[in-house]
């Protein structure tokens, strides 16, 4: 009965509640009002009181619409920020590597690997936002699949070239973080491919989030570099080499830990299992 009431309430809200958003913020300020009770109970599937008031479906519709609008705004702001930061720091990275510091004396003295890494790693960087776009994924499944294959190929080739560049690093403190980053990036990408081959969509999505987070490590690296040298973030570290190695570790360890917190650890803590 509760499941039936839940489905009926949700369908009613979707069909009739699209123009009832304004009153939400006002009613939410009333402590103990029915809208707070609806909010507290509806998401735990305790819907037995829905038949007691005719305004409960309207309250539920206002909550759902408000939450949907807020989520869309935050999502657009997040992806806009990611795209702008990626473009800006990619431009700066190309200027630094190809025009300022250089890419090696000869073709095989890292010139090939820098160019190869740029051409391959730019694929997952640009395709990531498209692949996570729900509208595109739901309407153009074949294109999503094709671009996903290109993303995986680009990530694997980019991860291999990153591994080689990490081994050939002239800075000793940067070798280990870059090598481990490239191995993790390869693993997360291959795991995303294996899980979708096994039709495990949930696991595929989580591994893709991890893969794209690691693909963006160069963005986090340059943000931290600006914070360290322009804002004196690691002021307590005097050695320049140790400072460089520290923020290189931070550039991918911190983002992947934050991602794991939201996609894995917090959901696991919230999960309740009934033992019978």
Buried (B, 14 or more C-beta within 10 A) or exposed (E): EEEEBBEEBBEBBEEEBEEBBEEBEEBBEEEEBBBBBBBEBBEEEEBEEBEEEEEBBBBBBBBBBBEEEEEEEEEEEEBEEBBEBBEEBBEBBEEEBBEEEEBEEEEEEBBBBBBBBBEBBBBBBBBBBBBBBEEBBEEBEEEBEEBBEBBBBBBBBBBBBBBBBBEEBEEEBBBBBBBBBBBBBBBBBBBBBEBBEEEEEEBBBBBBBBBBBBBBBBBBBBBBBEBBBEEEBBEEBEEEEEBBBBBBBBBBBEBBEEBBEEBEEEEEEEEEEEEE
